[in-house]
Amino acid sequence: MSLRDDMMNDLADSFLNTDEFGEVVTLTRGGNTYEMQGLYDSPAVSSDVVDIDSIAHSCRLIVRASDLPDSKPRKGDTFALASNQFHTALNLEVRDFVFEKDGTVIFQLREIA
């Protein structure tokens, strides 16, 4: 097994694991839906912050690239998250993304109705 495989297994078994930090998210792309494990974060931003468009201050979702259709992230995709102890049910649209070298994708999101 390669180091990359070990890292992907660690991500799935620890951080993205629904018994630990992760949750099941539903991606909608082109009329198809895909369930996968993800890690959602919505950092608090103080009202005196002027530029809140950076990925560091927007709600974000981390998934394994290998869980995405064709292993490719896309702007405009939508994710649905069920309500849990950390947030209400959410529908989110991908505004931008970063394809990390560790095989994860960090999505910058905006809430939609």
C-alpha positions in Angstrom: 0.0 0.0 0.0 1.3 3.4 -0.9 1.7 6.5 1.4 -1.2 8.2 -0.6 -3.4 5.2 0.0 -2.6 5.3 3.7 -3.4 9.0 3.8 -6.8 8.4 2.1 -7.6 5.6 4.5 -6.7 7.8 7.5 -8.9 10.6 6.2 -11.9 8.3 5.7 -11.3 6.5 9.0 -10.7 9.6 11.2 -11.5 13.1 10.0 -14.3 12.3 7.5 -15.7 9.4 9.6 -19.3 10.2 10.7 -18.5 8.8 14.2 -15.7 11.3 14.6 -15.7 14.7 12.8 -17.3 14.0 9.4 -20.9 13.8 8.1 -22.6 12.4 5.1 -23.1 15.0 2.4 -25.1 14.8 -0.8 -23.6 16.2 -4.0 -25.9 17.1 -6.9 -24.4 17.4 -10.3 -26.3 17.3 -13.6 -29.4 15.8 -12.1 -27.5 13.0 -10.4 -26.9 12.7 -6.7 -23.8 11.2 -4.9 -23.4 10.6 -1.2 -20.0 10.9 0.4 -18.3 11.7 3.6 -17.3 15.3 4.2 -16.1 17.7 6.9 -18.1 20.9 7.1 -16.8 24.1 8.8 -18.4 27.5 9.0 -16.0 29.9 10.8 -17.4 32.9 12.6 -16.5 36.2 11.1 -16.6 39.4 13.1 -18.5 42.3 11.7 -15.4 44.5 11.4 -13.8 42.2 8.8 -14.0 43.9 5.4 -12.9 41.2 2.9 -14.9 38.0 3.7 -14.5 36.4 0.3 -11.4 34.5 1.0 -11.8 30.7 1.5 -10.5 31.1 5.0 -13.5 33.1 6.1 -16.3 31.3 4.1 -18.1 28.2 4.9 -16.2 25.3 3.5 -16.4 21.6 3.0 -13.6 19.1 2.7 -14.1 15.8 0.7 -11.8 13.2 -0.8 -11.3 13.9 -4.5 -11.7 10.2 -5.2 -15.3 10.4 -3.9 -16.3 13.0 -6.5 -17.7 11.9 -9.9 -14.7 11.5 -12.2 -12.6 12.7 -9.2 -13.1 16.2 -10.4 -14.5 19.2 -8.4 -16.7 21.7 -10.2 -18.0 25.2 -9.5 -21.7 25.4 -9.4 -22.2 22.0 -7.9 -24.5 21.8 -4.9 -24.2 20.0 -1.6 -27.0 19.2 0.8 -26.2 18.7 4.5 -28.6 17.2 7.0 -29.2 18.9 10.3 -26.9 17.8 13.2 -25.7 19.0 16.5 -23.4 21.6 14.8 -25.7 23.1 12.2 -29.2 23.2 10.7 -29.9 21.5 7.4 -28.1 23.4 4.6 -28.1 23.6 0.8 -24.8 25.0 -0.4 -23.4 26.0 -3.8 -19.7 25.7 -4.7 -18.2 29.1 -5.4 -14.6 27.9 -5.7 -12.3 25.1 -4.6 -8.7 24.2 -3.9 -7.5 20.8 -5.0 -5.0 19.8 -2.3 -1.9 17.6 -2.9 -3.1 15.2 -0.2 -6.1 14.1 -2.3 -8.7 16.3 -0.7 -10.7 19.1 -2.2 -11.7 22.1 0.0 -14.8 23.8 -1.4 -15.7 27.4 -0.7 -19.5 27.5 -0.5 -22.4 29.9 -0.2 -25.7 29.0 1.3 -28.7 28.8 -1.1 -32.4 28.4 -0.5 
